[in-house]
Amino acid sequence: MLELKVNGRIHSVDVEPEMPLLWVLRDHLNLHGAKYGCGISLCGACTVHVDGVAVRSCSLPVASVAHKEIVTIEGLSQHGLHRIQQAWIENQVPQCGYCQTGMIMTAAALLAKNPQPTDADIDATMTNLCRCGTYARVRQAIHSAAGAPATRANAAKS
């Protein structure tokens, strides 16, 4: 039996310690926001936060995150939309939408760590794959959520 803290709630799960966190979230806790994409931590559709860090949950053994703070897209904001979710809507980022929860979770972790990212910061962090190629709108939404105009994107950090 493993104890997990997910979205502020404690859950006891009876699973194999090697089971990927993604399957525990989806199949045992009924949290379907994180998606299965590649199964080898490349695409980012499965991204969640563990202790505030964006991680790919599809190949992360659940035992490695026991007693850590796990946040899924369902728990990203306790009161309405998170600012990055609002920016996603305002900038019309999604097309098919499959990668969007992973993208949003990665962007939220970036903004928590770096409230005013440059384009270079965004490009280095946003390694999630988008089948529809919405990368320019992703960048625009991140700048919008940061409260910076998109034209500031290439300015050097002070």
C-alpha positions in Angstrom: 0.0 0.0 0.0 1.4 3.4 -1.0 0.3 6.8 0.3 0.1 9.6 -2.3 -0.8 13.2 -1.8 -2.6 14.3 -5.0 -4.2 17.7 -5.4 -4.0 18.3 -1.6 -5.7 15.0 -0.7 -4.1 11.9 0.8 -4.8 8.6 -1.1 -3.8 5.1 -0.3 -3.4 2.9 -3.3 -2.7 -0.8 -3.5 -0.5 -1.0 -6.6 2.9 -2.4 -7.6 5.6 0.2 -6.7 6.9 0.1 -10.3 3.5 1.0 -11.8 3.8 4.4 -13.6 2.3 7.3 -11.8 0.1 8.0 -14.9 -1.7 4.7 -14.6 -2.3 5.2 -10.9 -3.7 8.7 -11.5 -6.0 7.6 -14.4 -7.0 4.0 -13.4 -7.0 4.2 -9.6 -7.8 7.8 -8.7 -10.0 8.6 -11.8 -8.0 11.7 -12.7 -8.0 11.7 -16.5 -6.4 15.0 -17.3 -2.9 13.7 -17.8 -2.9 11.8 -21.1 -1.0 8.8 -22.4 1.0 9.8 -25.4 4.3 8.0 -26.0 5.0 6.0 -22.8 8.7 7.0 -22.8 8.6 10.5 -21.4 9.1 12.3 -24.7 5.8 13.9 -25.7 4.8 15.5 -22.4 1.0 14.7 -22.6 1.3 13.1 -19.2 3.0 16.0 -17.4 2.1 16.6 -13.8 3.8 18.5 -10.9 5.8 16.7 -8.2 6.9 19.0 -5.5 6.3 21.9 -7.9 8.4 20.5 -10.7 6.9 19.4 -14.0 7.5 15.7 -14.6 6.4 13.2 -17.1 4.3 10.6 -15.3 4.1 7.9 -17.9 7.4 6.3 -16.9 7.8 7.5 -13.4 7.4 4.7 -10.8 4.7 5.6 -8.4 6.9 4.5 -5.4 9.3 7.3 -6.3 6.6 10.0 -5.5 5.1 8.5 -2.4 4.8 11.2 0.3 5.5 14.0 -2.3 3.1 16.7 -3.4 1.5 15.7 -6.7 -0.6 18.2 -8.6 -2.6 17.3 -11.8 -4.4 19.6 -14.1 -7.5 18.9 -12.0 -5.8 20.5 -9.0 -3.9 23.3 -10.7 -6.2 25.9 -9.4 -8.5 25.6 -6.4 -10.4 28.8 -7.3 -11.5 29.0 -11.0 -9.0 29.0 -13.8 -5.2 29.3 -13.2 -3.8 32.3 -15.0 -2.1 30.1 -17.6 -5.4 28.3 -18.3 -7.1 31.7 -18.8 -4.3 32.8 -21.2 -4.7 29.5 -23.1 -8.3 30.4 -23.7 -7.7 34.1 -24.5 -4.9 33.2 -27.0 -6.9 30.3 -28.5 -4.0 27.9 -28.1 -5.7 24.5 -28.5 -6.6 22.8 -31.8 -7.1 19.1 -31.2 -6.3 19.5 -27.5 -4.6 16.2 -26.8 -1.3 17.7 -25.6 -2.8 20.7 -23.9 -3.0 19.5 -20.3 0.7 18.6 -20.4 1.6 21.9 -22.0 -0.4 23.8 -19.4 1.2 22.0 -16.6 4.7 22.6 -18.0 3.9 26.3 -18.6 2.5 26.7 -15.0 5.7 25.2 -13.5 7.8 27.5 -15.7 5.9 30.6 -14.6 6.2 29.5 -10.9 9.9 29.3 -11.3 10.4 32.2 -13.7 7.6 34.8 -13.7 8.9 36.7 -16.7 10.4 34.1 -19.1 12.0 35.1 -22.4 11.4 33.2 -25.6 14.6 31.4 -25.0 13.4 30.3 -21.5 10.1 29.2 -23.0 11.8 27.2 -25.8 14.2 25.5 -23.4 11.3 24.5 -21.0 8.4 23.7 -23.4 9.7 20.5 -24.8 6.2 19.0 -25.0 5.1 17.8 -28.5 2.1 19.3 -30.2 0.7 17.4 -33.2 -1.0 20.6 -34.4 2.0 22.8 -34.1 0.5 25.5 -31.8 3.9 26.4 -30.5 3.7 30.1 -31.4 0.4 30.4 -29.6 1.8 28.5 -26.6 4.6 31.1 -26.4 2.1 34.0 -26.7 -0.1 32.5 -24.0 2.8 32.1 -21.6 3.9 35.8 -22.2 0.3 36.8 -21.7 0.0 34.9 -18.4 3.3 36.4 -17.3 1.7 39.9 -17.9 4.3 40.7 -20.5 3.5 41.7 -24.1 4.7 39.2 -26.7 7.1 41.8 -28.1 9.1 41.7 -24.9 9.9 38.0 -25.6 13.3 38.5 -27.0 14.5 41.1 -24.5 17.4 40.0 -22.5 16.8 39.2 -18.8 18.1 41.8 -16.5 
